[in-house]
Each structure stands twice: as C-alpha cells, then as structure tokens.
Amino acid sequence: MVMGMLSKLWKLGLVVAIVFLAGCSWGRQARTIDIAELKRIRKAEGAQRVLISNDIRCISADDNNVWIATDRGVSRFERATNSWIHYTKEDGLSSDNINAVASDRNLVWFGTDDGVSQYNTETGIWRTFREKDGLKGRRVFRIAVDVDYVWFGTNNGINRYDRNIDSWSARTPEDGLSHDIVSAIAVEDEYIWIGTHDRVNRYSKLTDSWNVYSARDGLVHDFVTTIAVTDNYVWFGTYRSGISVYNKTNQTFMKPYTKADILSSDDIRSIAIDGNNIWIGTANGGVHRHIEVVDTWVRYTKDDGLASNNISWISAYKSEIWLGTYDSGVTMYDKVRNRWITFVEADSPPEDDVRAIARRDDSTGRSYGKLWVATPGGLLQYDPGLNEWTRHGKKDGLPTDYITDLTMDENLLWIGTARGLASYNEESKQWQFYNEAEGLTEDFITSLAVTSGDGPTKTIWVGTNRGLFRGNEENHRGTEARREEKQFRFSVPPCLRGSSEKVDLGGVSGYNITAIVQEGDRTWIGTDRGLWKYDVSRDTACRVPTDGLPDNYINSVLVQEGEIWIGTRGGVGIYDRDAGARRSIGVSEGKI
C-alpha cells in the first residue's frame, strides 16, 4: 500500500521536457577556446574582498545574480548594481551552514544543515522547509531544478518538491535507494542520476523505475561525489578514485580516468559541462579542462591564477566559469576577457599585504581600542572586545579600497589612499575627505605623520608620490611644499633657514615621499633620493648626507637615542647624530 502511494506521488505531474540549468548541477553552452591560448589567461590584479567566507560549498549563477553558498551564510552578486549582498540566519536562512544553492527563476533554494530555505527575489520573502513540512532528512547536501520539481539530496534519501501543488515526496533506502546519504544529483530529459556514498542510482521519469550501478558494473568507485551529463556521456567523480564515464548509447562504462594516467588527483569534488569543455575540480590538485572535440586536457593551478588548488565547486554559466575553493574564496574565469578574477572573504585580515597598522594611544602612550589595518583591499577594523573584523572601502565613501598608510591622533584616524586623503573620527563616527579643493593637489598618498607645534594646533604631514604637503589640523587645508624661495639645494648638506611660518621643502617637490617620522620637535622625511630632517621649532630643514648609506632610496626610519636607523633598498644605515657619522649594515657585511 505504501509503495503504491509512493509510486503515484512520483508519477504525478511527470512531463517530458527540456531541462534547464539545475541549481548546483551544470549549465551548458557550446563554446571553445583556441588551444594555443588556454594557458595564457591573464590574472586580475589583487583579490576583491567581498565574500562572507572563504569556505565555498556551492555556486549558482543566472542572468541576474551569482549565489555563493558558504559555511557562514550566502554571498550574492547582483549584476545590475555590481554589488554584493550577504544573507545569514538573521535574514531568514534556516542555518548559516549552507551546503547547496540553486537558482530557480524568481526563487532561490538553499540546502542547509537545518532543512531547506527558499528566497523569493521579487517579494523578498523567505520560507523554510523541515521534516515537519514533509522533508526527509535534516541536512541537505545537493539541489537540482527540474521542470516541475526541485530535487534535494539529504542525509535521509532523495526528496522531490512539486512546485505546482506545494508538496513533498521522498525515496530512502527502505524504498530501494542504494544509500541514505545523497552526495550528487544530475537532471536530464528522461533520467535523474543520484550519486550516494554507496553506488549510483538512475531514476526513469517515464517508467518510474530504478537502476543501480556499482563497481561491479564498471564504476571506478561506489562513493560518488559529483555527476555531470552531456549529450552522449555521464561523468561521475568519485572520492579518491578518479572519474568514470558512462556511454549512454552503449549503456556501458568506459575506461576510467585516474591519477595513474591523466589526473592530478583522484579526489574529485566537482564536474561542470561547458559546451565541448568538461571542467573537473579536484580536492588538492587544481582544475582539469577536457576539450572533447579534440580530446585535449589542460590543467590549471594556483600558479595559473586559481585562488587555491583545493576546489569545492564549479559552475559554468555563459562566458563565466565560477570555481569555489575550500579555503581561498572564489575564482571566476571570464572567457570573453580571458582572465581570472578572485573574490575572497571581506571581513578578515589579509595575511600577505598589510601596509600599515594604527591604534589609539592613551595619555601614557599605551595603545587601546580598535585596531586599524591598511591593505590594498580596504581599511580593516578589528574590535578586540568582540573579536570581529569590519571592512571599510568604497561602499563607505572612501575614494578607493587601496589604502596606503594610516596614522592615529587621539580620536582622529588619518587614512592615506591611492586617490586622496581621508580622516575618520572614532567618537563622532564621521568621515571627511580631502583633495585638490583643499589644496592637496597630488592624490597618491604614500606616508602620513602628525606633529605637535606650539599651542593646541597640530600639523598633518602628507607624503605623496610627487612631493610633500603640510596641513593644519584646525582647518585641514593642505599647503604643498613650496617650489619657490629657499628651495633645497641638494648638493649642499647644511640646514637651510626658512623665512616664513611655512617650512620650505621645495627641494623635495616631485620626489616620492616614503617615510615621515616625528621625534620631539624634529620630523624625519624619507624619500626616494635620501633623508631629510625638519626642525619644527626653528622651521629649518636640511638633507642628511648620504655618504655611508647603503642606498639613497629610503624605505623606513626608526629613531633611537643618539641614532637614526634608516632602512634602504640596499640594507640598513645608521646615522650617529652626535658624531655626524654614518655606517651601514648589509648583506656584504654578513649581518643581514
């Protein structure tokens, strides 16, 4: 009786139609690339820090959006606005641990560790389906969209949702499914292919019948992780055993692909169909691309532009190949522009390219409060109390995400960028921006420093790639180091006395200012052509003689008692102020 009812439910509304893109299954489009160009893909400069997490579980792309499922929620790229939106349990997801996502016209389906979530992109309404609603299994691993149905692979079998009558039906091992954990689903016109931890199941939509395939039938391994279907073949990726290919015409398995012949790894995590191209993602060996028409294999790794060799998902959509990783976000291959673009987690500290760090000091000089980090991918703020990172960038009004330097003055954070100067007041939470209208005629900021003068006024020194500016904190108006009157004469080492209240640093106009360090009433200024000293109280400046320094290009300056340590491109130079002597420490001395 139960089997009869199940059979009727499964037959209800079955139609024969062309199946469109199925969620975390595979889009198809006939297009190939000149083989000579396959390995000459251009890398995009830097990664875009936009994702909610770097642990990618699944990707679904359509005309309007790209949906990226992670272990901490969902990241959505909205094509119309070229912007990113994140969704978590607080927004309506049943769980933040998302295993699968599938775009279905105006609906988006999410498979989570706590049931199924559905989001309507037109109304913004969320729905949740759990076992009490008819879903069998709590954890949902795979989703595939059919014409009238949506298929869900769970930890308790295969579920089918009928969108026409809003009802659920399921098949479990009790009904003949080979295993309760469903790890792969592929939809085609006549059949539904279901991979599990133990063998592959093929369901016929026309006859409501099942076939089960195992290693005895030619499957390379019974633990199937991914399935992809072409016109003539079905591709099966397995756990640590390579790939099996099933010939639909002959209904037999062909010779498998393994690490012993062509693959970089036998641990296959995703297969996607892109016209005549088969994209194969491995757990630790990067991506393979098989071009069927010419039987050619090409391998891509991190060295070629992938974010990581640890691939978790591949989704092909029109001219885009989206490649998710377990540890390093997403890489998208743009076939039209022939380049890689990488997207990584937004609110996390970059490990490889920190330009500056700043933190507020109290009256004793002790640092406290939030930590600020400058990177080419944005301004990062770390709250030690909450142990949370927040990213600030163009979305907050900054002219660019490329942050070059930081300096903190009480509650005011000064921010140098590749497109101008900004400040942020930690107490009022107000941003302010400075450019040519305020007298800052150069916009690529290279270094910053705040110095104290007589009385309450303070000076902000702004180094750029084409000279030095000084601004008064009271009105924030910058004044370029003058190019006329008492300009530095670079061949003359003694200090020059300025005759006005403005320091005369015309000699460094056009120079790349690389470092600014305050020491009492002195300011040390590093450039690409040597080191300068400015005396604030006397308003005089001079160039420090360069003889004895390992190189004239100054990278950094450290002030110690009686000595100035100078980091250059050729080593470390030490300037003894009392003796006026200079010495260097470099590789040639065996000390570095």
GIPECOR-V935289 format. One record per residue. N is the residue number from 0. PSI is psi in degrees with one decimal (* if undefined). D_LAST is the distance of its C-alpha to the last C-alpha in whole Angstrom. Layout:
BEGIN
((N & PSI & D_LAST) (N & PSI & D_LAST))
END
This chain:
BEGIN
((0 & -47.7 & 83) (1 & -44.9 & 79) (2 & -37.3 & 78) (3 & -42.4 & 81) (4 & -41.9 & 79) (5 & -42.0 & 76) (6 & -40.5 & 77) (7 & -40.7 & 79) (8 & -41.2 & 76) (9 & -31.4 & 74) (10 & -23.1 & 76) (11 & 120.9 & 77) (12 & 9.3 & 76) (13 & 131.2 & 74) (14 & 159.1 & 74) (15 & 115.4 & 73) (16 & 168.0 & 71) (17 & 128.0 & 68) (18 & 130.8 & 65) (19 & -177.4 & 62) (20 & 129.9 & 59) (21 & 91.2 & 58) (22 & -121.7 & 56) (23 & 39.6 & 53) (24 & -131.8 & 55) (25 & 125.2 & 54) (26 & 158.0 & 55) (27 & 138.5 & 56) (28 & 131.2 & 56) (29 & 107.5 & 57) (30 & 137.8 & 54) (31 & 165.7 & 52) (32 & 144.7 & 49) (33 & 124.0 & 49) (34 & -34.4 & 47) (35 & -20.9 & 45) (36 & -2.2 & 43) (37 & -38.1 & 43) (38 & 6.6 & 39) (39 & 45.9 & 38) (40 & 132.6 & 38) (41 & 139.6 & 36) (42 & 137.8 & 34) (43 & 149.2 & 34) (44 & 115.0 & 32) (45 & 160.6 & 30) (46 & 143.6 & 32) (47 & 120.5 & 35) (48 & 90.6 & 35) (49 & -13.1 & 39) (50 & 160.0 & 40) (51 & -20.9 & 41) (52 & 157.5 & 39) (53 & -9.2 & 37) (54 & 97.1 & 39) (55 & 130.1 & 42) (56 & -34.9 & 45) (57 & 156.4 & 47) (58 & 136.9 & 48) (59 & 125.4 & 51) (60 & 143.5 & 51) (61 & -168.4 & 54) (62 & -30.8 & 56) (63 & -29.4 & 55) (64 & 162.6 & 52) (65 & 123.0 & 49) (66 & 126.8 & 49) (67 & 114.8 & 46) (68 & 134.4 & 47) (69 & -177.9 & 44) (70 & -3.7 & 44) (71 & 20.4 & 44) (72 & -159.1 & 47) (73 & 135.8 & 47) (74 & 133.0 & 46) (75 & 124.0 & 48) (76 & 116.7 & 47) (77 & 111.3 & 50) (78 & -39.2 & 51) (79 & -37.1 & 53) (80 & -3.5 & 51) (81 & 43.6 & 47) (82 & 164.2 & 46) (83 & 140.5 & 45) (84 & 141.4 & 47) (85 & 143.7 & 47) (86 & 137.7 & 49) (87 & -172.4 & 49) (88 & -32.6 & 52) (89 & -25.1 & 53) (90 & -16.9 & 54) (91 & -10.4 & 56) (92 & 146.4 & 54) (93 & -20.3 & 56) (94 & 154.3 & 52) (95 & -14.9 & 49) (96 & 96.8 & 48) (97 & 123.4 & 49) (98 & -25.4 & 49) (99 & 152.8 & 51) (100 & 143.1 & 53) (101 & 127.4 & 55) (102 & 130.5 & 57) (103 & 80.9 & 60) (104 & -117.9 & 62) (105 & 2.2 & 62) (106 & 149.2 & 61) (107 & 128.8 & 57) (108 & 138.5 & 57) (109 & 125.4 & 55) (110 & 123.2 & 55) (111 & -179.2 & 53) (112 & -1.7 & 53) (113 & 58.0 & 56) (114 & -162.4 & 58) (115 & 134.5 & 59) (116 & 143.1 & 58) (117 & 132.7 & 60) (118 & 129.5 & 59) (119 & 113.9 & 61) (120 & -19.4 & 59) (121 & -40.1 & 62) (122 & -18.1 & 64) (123 & 16.1 & 60) (124 & 138.6 & 62) (125 & 145.7 & 60) (126 & 150.6 & 62) (127 & 136.7 & 61) (128 & 125.3 & 63) (129 & -171.1 & 63) (130 & -32.4 & 65) (131 & -18.5 & 68) (132 & -2.6 & 68) (133 & -10.2 & 68) (134 & 133.4 & 65) (135 & 119.3 & 65) (136 & 140.4 & 61) (137 & -40.7 & 59) (138 & 127.0 & 56) (139 & 119.8 & 56) (140 & -31.3 & 53) (141 & 149.9 & 55) (142 & 139.5 & 57) (143 & 135.8 & 59) (144 & 126.1 & 61) (145 & -170.4 & 65) (146 & -58.7 & 68) (147 & -4.2 & 69) (148 & 161.2 & 67) (149 & 128.4 & 64) (150 & 138.9 & 62) (151 & 125.1 & 60) (152 & 125.9 & 59) (153 & -173.1 & 58) (154 & 5.3 & 58) (155 & 44.8 & 62) (156 & -167.2 & 63) (157 & 128.2 & 63) (158 & 147.6 & 64) (159 & 124.8 & 66) (160 & 126.3 & 67) (161 & 109.7 & 70) (162 & -20.0 & 69) (163 & -35.5 & 73) (164 & 6.8 & 74) (165 & 52.7 & 71) (166 & 160.8 & 72) (167 & 146.7 & 69) (168 & 161.8 & 70) (169 & 157.6 & 68) (170 & 134.3 & 68) (171 & 178.2 & 66) (172 & -27.5 & 67) (173 & -24.3 & 70) (174 & 3.5 & 71) (175 & -5.0 & 70) (176 & 141.6 & 66) (177 & -25.8 & 64) (178 & 154.1 & 61) (179 & -26.7 & 61) (180 & 115.5 & 57) (181 & 121.3 & 57) (182 & -5.6 & 54) (183 & 143.7 & 55) (184 & 136.0 & 58) (185 & 134.0 & 59) (186 & 131.9 & 62) (187 & -176.4 & 64) (188 & -48.9 & 68) (189 & -29.7 & 70) (190 & 158.2 & 67) (191 & 120.8 & 65) (192 & 129.9 & 62) (193 & 112.2 & 60) (194 & 141.3 & 58) (195 & -177.3 & 57) (196 & -6.7 & 55) (197 & 87.5 & 58) (198 & 172.4 & 60) (199 & 139.6 & 61) (200 & 137.5 & 64) (201 & 120.0 & 66) (202 & 128.4 & 68) (203 & 119.8 & 71) (204 & -23.2 & 72) (205 & -41.4 & 75) (206 & -2.6 & 76) (207 & 41.5 & 75) (208 & 162.7 & 74) (209 & 144.9 & 70) (210 & 143.7 & 69) (211 & 131.6 & 66) (212 & 140.5 & 64) (213 & -173.9 & 62) (214 & -28.6 & 60) (215 & -22.7 & 63) (216 & -5.1 & 64) (217 & -5.3 & 61) (218 & 132.2 & 58) (219 & -29.0 & 55) (220 & 150.3 & 54) (221 & -19.2 & 57) (222 & 102.0 & 54) (223 & 129.8 & 54) (224 & -25.0 & 51) (225 & 150.2 & 52) (226 & 138.7 & 55) (227 & 143.7 & 55) (228 & 131.6 & 58) (229 & -174.3 & 59) (230 & -36.5 & 63) (231 & -15.6 & 63) (232 & 159.8 & 60) (233 & 125.9 & 59) (234 & 130.4 & 55) (235 & 118.9 & 54) (236 & 140.7 & 51) (237 & 169.5 & 50) (238 & 106.4 & 48) (239 & 24.1 & 46) (240 & 4.3 & 49) (241 & -149.2 & 48) (242 & 137.9 & 51) (243 & 146.4 & 55) (244 & 127.8 & 57) (245 & 126.0 & 61) (246 & 113.9 & 63) (247 & -29.0 & 65) (248 & -49.7 & 68) (249 & -13.8 & 68) (250 & 45.3 & 67) (251 & 158.4 & 65) (252 & 138.1 & 61) (253 & -178.8 & 60) (254 & 132.5 & 57) (255 & 162.2 & 54) (256 & 129.4 & 50) (257 & 179.2 & 48) (258 & -22.1 & 44) (259 & -21.0 & 46) (260 & -57.1 & 47) (261 & -28.4 & 45) (262 & 151.1 & 44) (263 & -20.5 & 40) (264 & 146.2 & 41) (265 & -6.5 & 44) (266 & 93.1 & 44) (267 & 127.8 & 46) (268 & -23.7 & 46) (269 & 142.2 & 47) (270 & 132.3 & 49) (271 & 143.9 & 50) (272 & 130.7 & 53) (273 & 79.3 & 52) (274 & -118.3 & 55) (275 & 6.7 & 55) (276 & 134.0 & 51) (277 & 116.4 & 50) (278 & 128.9 & 47) (279 & 118.3 & 46) (280 & 132.0 & 43) (281 & 161.1 & 42) (282 & -21.5 & 40) (283 & 10.2 & 37) (284 & 17.4 & 37) (285 & -148.4 & 37) (286 & 138.5 & 40) (287 & 145.6 & 43) (288 & 115.5 & 45) (289 & 121.0 & 49) (290 & 105.5 & 51) (291 & -42.4 & 54) (292 & -26.3 & 56) (293 & 5.0 & 54) (294 & 50.9 & 53) (295 & 140.4 & 49) (296 & 135.8 & 46) (297 & 137.5 & 43) (298 & 138.7 & 40) (299 & 139.4 & 37) (300 & -173.4 & 34) (301 & -32.5 & 31) (302 & -24.5 & 30) (303 & -12.9 & 33) (304 & -8.0 & 33) (305 & 147.1 & 34) (306 & -30.8 & 33) (307 & 158.5 & 33) (308 & -5.0 & 34) (309 & 85.7 & 36) (310 & 133.9 & 40) (311 & -28.8 & 42) (312 & 148.9 & 45) (313 & 132.8 & 46) (314 & 127.6 & 48) (315 & 127.8 & 50) (316 & 112.9 & 52) (317 & -117.8 & 53) (318 & 10.6 & 50) (319 & 137.2 & 47) (320 & 113.3 & 46) (321 & 125.8 & 44) (322 & 110.9 & 42) (323 & 150.5 & 41) (324 & 164.5 & 38) (325 & -21.9 & 38) (326 & -10.2 & 35) (327 & 27.6 & 34) (328 & -142.8 & 37) (329 & 139.9 & 39) (330 & 132.5 & 38) (331 & 127.1 & 41) (332 & 116.4 & 42) (333 & 107.5 & 44) (334 & -28.4 & 46) (335 & -45.9 & 47) (336 & -8.3 & 44) (337 & 56.0 & 42) (338 & 159.3 & 39) (339 & 142.4 & 38) (340 & 129.5 & 37) (341 & 136.8 & 36) (342 & 128.2 & 37) (343 & 176.5 & 35) (344 & 137.0 & 36) (345 & -51.9 & 36) (346 & 57.9 & 36) (347 & 148.7 & 33) (348 & 131.3 & 29) (349 & 138.0 & 27) (350 & -15.4 & 24) (351 & -11.1 & 22) (352 & 63.4 & 22) (353 & 123.5 & 23) (354 & -32.0 & 23) (355 & 155.7 & 23) (356 & 137.3 & 25) (357 & 148.5 & 28) (358 & 147.7 & 30) (359 & 139.6 & 33) (360 & 147.1 & 33) (361 & -171.2 & 36) (362 & -20.5 & 37) (363 & -0.7 & 35) (364 & 5.3 & 31) (365 & 132.4 & 31) (366 & 143.2 & 31) (367 & 175.3 & 34) (368 & -156.3 & 36) (369 & 148.0 & 34) (370 & 134.0 & 31) (371 & 136.2 & 30) (372 & 126.9 & 28) (373 & 130.0 & 28) (374 & 162.2 & 27) (375 & -10.9 & 28) (376 & 6.2 & 31) (377 & 173.4 & 33) (378 & 118.9 & 32) (379 & 138.5 & 32) (380 & 125.6 & 34) (381 & 125.3 & 33) (382 & 106.0 & 36) (383 & -26.0 & 35) (384 & -40.2 & 39) (385 & -9.4 & 40) (386 & 47.9 & 36) (387 & 147.4 & 37) (388 & 140.5 & 35) (389 & 135.8 & 37) (390 & 133.6 & 36) (391 & 141.5 & 37) (392 & -142.8 & 37) (393 & -30.3 & 40) (394 & -21.6 & 43) (395 & 1.0 & 42) (396 & -6.8 & 43) (397 & 146.0 & 39) (398 & -20.1 & 39) (399 & 163.0 & 37) (400 & -11.7 & 34) (401 & 100.6 & 31) (402 & 128.8 & 30) (403 & -33.3 & 27) (404 & 159.8 & 27) (405 & 148.5 & 28) (406 & 144.6 & 29) (407 & 133.2 & 32) (408 & 100.6 & 34) (409 & -115.6 & 37) (410 & 6.6 & 39) (411 & 121.1 & 38) (412 & 123.2 & 35) (413 & 135.2 & 34) (414 & 116.7 & 33) (415 & 136.6 & 31) (416 & 176.9 & 32) (417 & -2.3 & 32) (418 & 38.5 & 36) (419 & -175.9 & 36) (420 & 142.5 & 36) (421 & 160.5 & 37) (422 & 151.3 & 38) (423 & 125.1 & 39) (424 & 113.9 & 41) (425 & -29.1 & 40) (426 & -48.2 & 44) (427 & -12.7 & 46) (428 & 37.6 & 44) (429 & 138.7 & 45) (430 & 147.0 & 42) (431 & 145.7 & 43) (432 & 146.1 & 41) (433 & 136.2 & 41) (434 & -151.2 & 41) (435 & -30.8 & 43) (436 & -27.9 & 46) (437 & 8.1 & 44) (438 & -1.9 & 42) (439 & 90.7 & 39) (440 & -9.4 & 39) (441 & 140.9 & 36) (442 & -12.4 & 35) (443 & 100.8 & 32) (444 & 131.4 & 30) (445 & -27.7 & 26) (446 & 155.4 & 26) (447 & 150.5 & 28) (448 & 146.6 & 29) (449 & 129.5 & 32) (450 & 150.5 & 33) (451 & 139.8 & 36) (452 & -166.1 & 38) (453 & 135.6 & 41) (454 & -164.1 & 44) (455 & -11.3 & 43) (456 & 150.6 & 42) (457 & 158.8 & 38) (458 & 134.3 & 36) (459 & 120.0 & 34) (460 & 131.2 & 32) (461 & 111.6 & 31) (462 & 138.0 & 29) (463 & 179.5 & 30) (464 & 1.8 & 29) (465 & 34.1 & 31) (466 & -177.8 & 31) (467 & 141.3 & 32) (468 & 152.8 & 35) (469 & 131.5 & 36) (470 & 146.1 & 38) (471 & 132.2 & 40) (472 & -23.4 & 41) (473 & -40.5 & 44) (474 & -4.0 & 45) (475 & 20.8 & 42) (476 & 126.1 & 43) (477 & 147.9 & 40) (478 & 119.0 & 40) (479 & 140.4 & 38) (480 & 123.1 & 36) (481 & 144.6 & 39) (482 & -6.1 & 39) (483 & 162.5 & 42) (484 & 124.4 & 42) (485 & 44.4 & 40) (486 & 153.8 & 37) (487 & 139.4 & 34) (488 & 106.9 & 34) (489 & -16.6 & 30) (490 & -7.4 & 31) (491 & 116.1 & 32) (492 & -28.1 & 29) (493 & 157.0 & 32) (494 & 148.7 & 33) (495 & 137.1 & 36) (496 & 126.7 & 38) (497 & 146.6 & 40) (498 & 0.3 & 44) (499 & -179.0 & 44) (500 & -9.7 & 43) (501 & 133.4 & 40) (502 & 140.0 & 37) (503 & 99.0 & 37) (504 & 35.9 & 34) (505 & -24.5 & 35) (506 & -17.5 & 33) (507 & 4.3 & 30) (508 & 131.0 & 33) (509 & -10.7 & 32) (510 & 157.3 & 28) (511 & 113.8 & 26) (512 & 117.9 & 25) (513 & -20.6 & 22) (514 & 141.4 & 22) (515 & 122.2 & 24) (516 & 130.4 & 24) (517 & 139.2 & 27) (518 & 94.3 & 27) (519 & -120.6 & 30) (520 & 18.4 & 32) (521 & 149.3 & 29) (522 & 124.6 & 28) (523 & 131.2 & 24) (524 & 112.8 & 24) (525 & 139.8 & 22) (526 & 179.2 & 23) (527 & 2.0 & 22) (528 & 28.5 & 23) (529 & -174.5 & 21) (530 & 139.4 & 22) (531 & 151.0 & 25) (532 & 129.0 & 27) (533 & 127.5 & 30) (534 & 111.9 & 32) (535 & -48.4 & 35) (536 & -35.5 & 37) (537 & -9.3 & 38) (538 & 47.5 & 37) (539 & 155.4 & 35) (540 & 149.6 & 32) (541 & 160.9 & 30) (542 & 133.5 & 27) (543 & 129.9 & 24) (544 & 140.0 & 23) (545 & -9.9 & 20) (546 & 131.3 & 20) (547 & -20.5 & 17) (548 & 144.2 & 15) (549 & -23.8 & 13) (550 & 151.4 & 15) (551 & -14.0 & 18) (552 & 110.8 & 18) (553 & 127.7 & 17) (554 & -37.1 & 16) (555 & 159.3 & 16) (556 & 133.3 & 17) (557 & 125.4 & 17) (558 & 123.0 & 20) (559 & 168.4 & 20) (560 & 119.3 & 22) (561 & -8.1 & 22) (562 & 150.8 & 19) (563 & 119.4 & 18) (564 & 128.2 & 14) (565 & 115.1 & 14) (566 & 124.2 & 12) (567 & 176.9 & 13) (568 & -13.2 & 13) (569 & 5.8 & 11) (570 & -163.8 & 8) (571 & 131.0 & 9) (572 & 145.1 & 12) (573 & 124.8 & 14) (574 & 115.7 & 18) (575 & 108.2 & 20) (576 & -36.1 & 23) (577 & -44.1 & 26) (578 & -14.0 & 25) (579 & 17.9 & 24) (580 & 154.1 & 21) (581 & 143.2 & 18) (582 & 161.9 & 14) (583 & 153.8 & 11) (584 & 118.9 & 7) (585 & -172.9 & 6) (586 & -37.6 & 5) (587 & -27.1 & 8) (588 & -6.1 & 8) (589 & 14.2 & 6) (590 & -5.3 & 4) (591 & * & 0))
END
